[in-house]
């Protein structure tokens, strides 16, 4: 159980962040789970296919990365704190590569103590002066092979979670923003209590609290990282409703409103904005805006303004159309 003791200054410094390199680390960690049952905790569509995994395994020896990520004391330098709402993956890798040698050595020594079964050859590689560069290279390989092509969809989903919780934070405070994470996370007075490992009691002392949605943390877990300010990593909303990249809308829906509009209808189960939809569907924002206008005028989606963003989500009528056009479970592939 982890506890964050929040002061008024900390409560005034609650912010959100999305970390691509953090997602790569959590994906690699999920793939390294020792049992199939553990891996099945994640939505099926997030699992890379056997050809992708085979290609990655054939081109890179991932054992050093797996060794430190499966440790009970994962190296903090592998997840640098984002300096903006959505961190840049290349800059995060640069931060890992340029971590001071003494910091790298200390973190890796601690990780090896937390994973005593590491092969001697792997431990030797992790003890080399270029260990940070080796690990950054492996993270880059996982990104390019397994995640980069799916990142636009994932990023849109993570952004939708941030927008959803930001509205709750504005209207009801931190307790409201985290209410649907109970019992994993709860607010008791000035304390945030998280069912997270390892046990820790953190006092930010004015550093604030960072909230970070993740697609690859297990749905029944959260994590607390204290660097440089406490960061709560939690399972993002809406992941289970995202269809596989190869999925197409039901034939009846596609015939009624067109394939692109059918896909937009599927993707607006959670509020999303035009650019996010454009990234997910590989189309221009202008093209998506035209489709959104038709769907909105037809009453299938609705608009809501949040600051400078206009968010779109399905209406009850849109839900009914999508449900009516979906094939029965027995007919689905």
VMD Tcl script that draws the C-alpha trace (Angstrom):
set ca {
  {0.00 0.00 0.00}
  {1.37 3.43 -0.96}
  {0.39 6.74 0.55}
  {0.89 10.30 -0.67}
  {0.47 12.98 1.98}
  {-0.79 16.02 0.13}
  {-0.47 19.60 1.31}
  {-2.50 22.50 -0.02}
  {0.45 23.41 -2.25}
  {0.46 19.87 -3.67}
  {-3.30 19.94 -4.30}
  {-2.81 23.13 -6.30}
  {-0.17 21.43 -8.44}
  {-2.07 18.40 -9.70}
  {-1.38 17.89 -13.40}
  {-1.53 15.19 -16.07}
  {1.12 13.67 -18.31}
  {1.41 11.06 -21.05}
  {4.73 9.28 -21.52}
  {5.45 7.23 -24.67}
  {8.60 5.71 -23.19}
  {6.68 4.85 -20.04}
  {4.15 3.01 -22.21}
  {6.97 1.13 -23.96}
  {8.35 0.05 -20.59}
  {4.94 -1.13 -19.41}
  {4.28 -2.96 -22.68}
  {7.63 -4.76 -22.42}
  {6.90 -5.58 -18.80}
  {3.45 -6.97 -19.71}
  {4.97 -9.15 -22.45}
  {7.51 -10.46 -19.94}
  {4.78 -11.64 -17.56}
  {5.63 -15.26 -16.70}
  {2.14 -16.70 -17.25}
  {-0.48 -16.43 -19.98}
  {-3.11 -15.73 -17.34}
  {-1.20 -12.61 -16.27}
  {-0.91 -11.42 -19.85}
  {-4.64 -11.89 -20.42}
  {-5.37 -9.09 -17.95}
  {-4.74 -6.69 -20.83}
  {-7.27 -6.02 -23.64}
  {-6.72 -8.51 -26.47}
  {-6.25 -5.86 -29.16}
  {-3.21 -4.48 -27.33}
  {-1.31 -7.75 -27.71}
  {1.26 -7.74 -30.54}
  {0.93 -10.59 -33.02}
  {3.36 -13.54 -33.13}
  {5.07 -12.24 -36.32}
  {5.87 -8.91 -34.64}
  {7.22 -10.61 -31.54}
  {9.25 -13.06 -33.61}
  {10.76 -10.23 -35.64}
  {11.67 -8.31 -32.49}
  {13.16 -11.36 -30.79}
  {15.21 -12.26 -33.87}
  {16.76 -8.81 -34.18}
  {17.40 -7.92 -30.53}
  {18.40 -9.65 -27.31}
  {15.79 -8.23 -24.95}
  {17.08 -10.00 -21.85}
  {18.77 -6.93 -20.29}
  {15.56 -4.90 -20.62}
  {13.37 -7.72 -19.31}
  {15.75 -8.26 -16.38}
  {15.42 -4.72 -15.06}
  {11.69 -4.37 -15.82}
  {10.85 -7.59 -13.97}
  {12.75 -6.38 -10.92}
  {10.91 -5.25 -7.81}
  {13.14 -2.15 -8.02}
  {12.86 -0.91 -11.57}
  {15.42 1.73 -12.64}
  {13.94 5.20 -12.26}
  {16.07 6.61 -15.10}
  {14.12 4.48 -17.62}
  {10.99 6.57 -17.02}
  {12.12 10.22 -17.06}
  {9.52 12.70 -15.84}
  {7.63 14.28 -18.78}
  {8.23 18.01 -19.15}
  {4.96 18.58 -20.99}
  {1.51 17.06 -21.15}
  {2.57 14.65 -23.91}
  {6.26 13.82 -23.84}
  {8.28 13.40 -27.04}
  {9.56 9.83 -27.36}
  {12.89 10.81 -28.98}
  {13.60 13.34 -26.23}
  {12.74 10.78 -23.57}
  {15.24 8.35 -25.12}
  {17.89 11.09 -25.17}
  {17.26 11.71 -21.47}
  {17.82 8.00 -20.78}
  {21.01 7.85 -22.87}
  {22.51 10.89 -21.16}
  {21.69 9.90 -17.59}
  {24.80 10.41 -15.41}
  {26.80 7.20 -15.11}
  {26.65 7.16 -11.31}
  {22.85 7.40 -11.42}
  {22.63 4.56 -13.96}
  {24.98 2.37 -11.92}
  {23.01 2.94 -8.71}
  {19.64 2.24 -10.35}
  {20.83 -0.92 -12.11}
  {22.55 -2.29 -8.99}
  {19.29 -1.80 -7.12}
  {17.33 -3.49 -9.95}
  {19.64 -6.51 -9.96}
  {19.21 -6.86 -6.20}
  {15.45 -6.90 -6.80}
  {15.81 -9.64 -9.45}
  {18.44 -12.05 -8.11}
  {17.84 -14.70 -10.79}
  {19.41 -12.69 -13.62}
  {21.76 -14.62 -15.91}
  {25.45 -13.82 -15.33}
  {25.94 -12.76 -18.97}
  {23.00 -10.34 -18.76}
  {24.23 -8.95 -15.43}
  {27.63 -8.33 -17.03}
  {26.07 -6.41 -19.91}
  {24.07 -4.32 -17.45}
  {27.26 -3.55 -15.54}
  {28.98 -2.08 -18.62}
  {29.51 1.70 -18.91}
  {27.12 1.85 -21.89}
  {24.22 0.15 -20.07}
  {21.95 3.19 -20.45}
  {22.57 3.27 -24.21}
  {21.90 -0.47 -24.50}
  {18.58 -0.17 -22.67}
  {17.55 2.92 -24.66}
  {18.29 1.02 -27.89}
  {16.10 -1.87 -26.79}
  {13.27 0.48 -25.82}
  {13.54 2.07 -29.26}
  {13.32 -1.37 -30.90}
  {10.18 -2.26 -28.94}
  {8.67 1.09 -29.90}
  {9.41 0.78 -33.63}
  {8.33 -2.86 -33.89}
  {5.31 -3.03 -31.61}
  {3.98 0.40 -30.75}
  {4.81 3.24 -33.15}
  {2.15 2.37 -35.75}
  {-0.54 2.11 -33.05}
  {0.53 5.17 -31.10}
  {-1.93 7.65 -32.72}
  {-4.87 5.53 -31.56}
  {-3.39 4.99 -28.11}
  {-2.46 8.63 -27.73}
  {-6.02 9.70 -28.58}
  {-7.42 7.32 -25.97}
  {-4.99 8.54 -23.31}
  {-5.80 12.16 -24.17}
  {-9.53 11.40 -23.88}
  {-8.90 10.04 -20.37}
  {-7.00 13.21 -19.43}
  {-9.81 15.42 -20.74}
  {-12.45 13.39 -18.91}
  {-10.60 13.56 -15.58}
  {-9.68 17.22 -16.06}
  {-13.38 18.06 -16.20}
  {-13.99 16.08 -13.01}
  {-11.01 17.75 -11.34}
  {-12.40 21.17 -12.24}
  {-15.89 20.38 -10.98}
  {-15.27 18.13 -7.97}
  {-11.59 18.17 -7.10}
  {-9.09 15.31 -6.91}
  {-11.50 12.93 -5.18}
  {-13.96 13.25 -8.08}
  {-11.24 12.84 -10.71}
  {-10.12 9.52 -9.16}
  {-13.50 8.22 -7.94}
  {-13.85 5.49 -10.59}
  {-10.44 4.05 -9.62}
  {-11.67 2.95 -6.20}
  {-10.76 0.69 -4.43}
  {-7.33 0.84 -6.10}
  {-7.09 4.53 -5.26}
  {-8.97 6.56 -2.69}
  {-8.72 9.94 -1.02}
  {-8.86 10.06 2.79}
  {-8.61 13.61 4.06}
  {-5.26 14.95 2.86}
  {-3.96 11.51 1.93}
  {-4.06 9.64 -1.36}
  {-4.03 5.90 -0.66}
  {-3.07 3.59 -3.53}
  {-3.01 -0.18 -3.65}
  {0.41 -0.04 -5.28}
  {3.76 -1.78 -4.90}
  {6.15 -1.14 -3.23}
  {4.81 0.06 0.11}
  {5.76 3.69 0.55}
  {4.77 6.88 2.31}
  {5.56 9.91 0.16}
  {5.40 13.55 1.21}
  {5.68 15.72 -1.92}
  {6.38 18.86 0.08}
  {4.94 21.21 -2.54}
  {6.16 19.25 -5.58}
  {2.57 18.40 -6.49}
  {1.07 15.24 -7.95}
  {1.23 13.99 -11.52}
  {-1.53 11.72 -12.90}
  {-0.54 9.46 -15.80}
  {-3.01 7.23 -17.70}
  {-1.61 4.05 -19.21}
  {-2.79 1.51 -21.76}
  {-0.40 -1.19 -20.59}
  {-0.55 -1.16 -16.82}
  {-2.71 -4.06 -15.68}
  {-6.40 -3.06 -15.31}
  {-6.30 -4.15 -11.68}
  {-3.17 -2.24 -10.70}
  {-1.79 1.25 -10.22}
  {1.80 2.35 -9.69}
  {3.37 5.20 -7.76}
  {6.64 6.65 -9.04}
  {8.39 9.32 -6.98}
  {10.53 11.19 -9.50}
  {10.89 14.10 -9.41}
  {7.36 14.48 -8.05}
  {4.94 11.67 -7.15}
  {3.35 10.20 -10.29}
  {0.29 7.96 -10.10}
  {0.12 5.62 -13.12}
  {-3.36 4.18 -13.57}
  {-5.31 2.21 -16.23}
  {-6.83 4.54 -18.82}
  {-10.53 4.52 -19.60}
  {-11.98 3.32 -22.89}
  {-9.33 0.78 -23.91}
  {-11.74 -2.14 -24.06}
  {-14.01 -0.31 -26.50}
  {-11.30 0.29 -29.11}
  {-11.66 -2.17 -32.01}
  {-8.58 -3.82 -33.56}
  {-6.88 -1.76 -36.25}
  {-8.14 -4.23 -38.85}
  {-11.75 -4.00 -37.71}
  {-14.42 -2.51 -39.93}
  {-17.85 -1.30 -38.83}
  {-20.82 -3.62 -39.19}
  {-21.92 -4.06 -42.79}
  {-25.34 -2.58 -42.11}
  {-23.87 0.54 -40.48}
  {-21.35 0.95 -43.31}
  {-24.09 0.71 -45.92}
  {-26.23 3.21 -44.04}
  {-23.69 5.95 -43.28}
  {-20.45 4.87 -44.97}
  {-17.37 3.05 -43.66}
  {-15.52 6.17 -42.41}
  {-18.55 7.54 -40.57}
  {-19.15 4.09 -39.13}
  {-15.58 4.03 -37.78}
  {-16.05 7.53 -36.33}
  {-19.23 6.37 -34.64}
  {-17.31 3.45 -33.09}
  {-14.50 5.70 -31.87}
  {-16.74 8.27 -30.19}
  {-17.86 6.03 -27.35}
  {-15.58 8.24 -25.23}
  {-15.25 11.99 -25.96}
  {-12.61 12.65 -28.60}
  {-11.55 15.64 -30.67}
  {-11.07 16.07 -34.41}
  {-7.28 15.73 -34.55}
  {-7.38 12.60 -32.41}
  {-9.88 10.99 -34.78}
  {-7.81 12.06 -37.78}
  {-4.71 10.42 -36.31}
  {-6.58 7.21 -35.51}
  {-8.12 6.93 -38.97}
  {-5.17 8.20 -41.00}
  {-7.13 11.07 -42.56}
  {-6.83 14.84 -42.59}
  {-8.56 16.87 -39.85}
  {-10.56 18.66 -42.55}
  {-11.91 15.40 -43.93}
  {-12.86 14.20 -40.43}
  {-14.51 17.56 -39.68}
  {-16.76 17.12 -42.74}
  {-17.88 13.69 -41.53}
  {-18.40 14.98 -37.99}
  {-20.65 17.74 -39.29}
  {-22.90 15.20 -41.05}
  {-23.02 12.88 -38.03}
  {-23.78 15.79 -35.73}
  {-26.57 17.14 -37.93}
  {-28.02 13.60 -38.05}
  {-28.14 13.43 -34.25}
  {-25.70 10.50 -34.03}
  {-22.98 12.41 -32.19}
  {-22.96 15.51 -30.01}
  {-20.49 18.33 -29.43}
  {-19.18 19.74 -26.15}
  {-16.58 22.48 -25.76}
  {-13.76 22.08 -23.25}
  {-11.57 25.17 -23.30}
  {-10.29 25.51 -26.86}
  {-11.17 21.92 -27.77}
  {-14.47 20.71 -29.20}
  {-15.12 17.14 -28.09}
  {-17.41 14.70 -29.92}
  {-19.22 11.72 -28.42}
  {-22.01 9.36 -29.46}
  {-25.59 10.18 -28.58}
  {-28.11 7.52 -27.43}
  {-29.32 7.43 -31.03}
  {-25.75 6.78 -32.21}
  {-25.43 3.97 -29.65}
  {-28.66 2.43 -30.94}
  {-27.57 2.62 -34.59}
  {-24.21 1.05 -33.80}
  {-25.77 -1.71 -31.71}
  {-28.43 -2.48 -34.33}
  {-25.81 -2.75 -37.07}
  {-23.45 -5.05 -35.14}
  {-23.56 -8.78 -35.98}
  {-24.55 -11.21 -33.22}
  {-21.66 -12.51 -31.12}
  {-21.91 -15.94 -32.74}
  {-21.22 -14.35 -36.16}
  {-18.23 -12.25 -35.11}
  {-14.78 -13.33 -36.13}
}
mol new
graphics top color blue
foreach p $ca { graphics top sphere $p radius 0.5 }
foreach p [lrange $ca 0 end-1] q [lrange $ca 1 end] { graphics top cylinder $p $q radius 0.2 }
display resetview
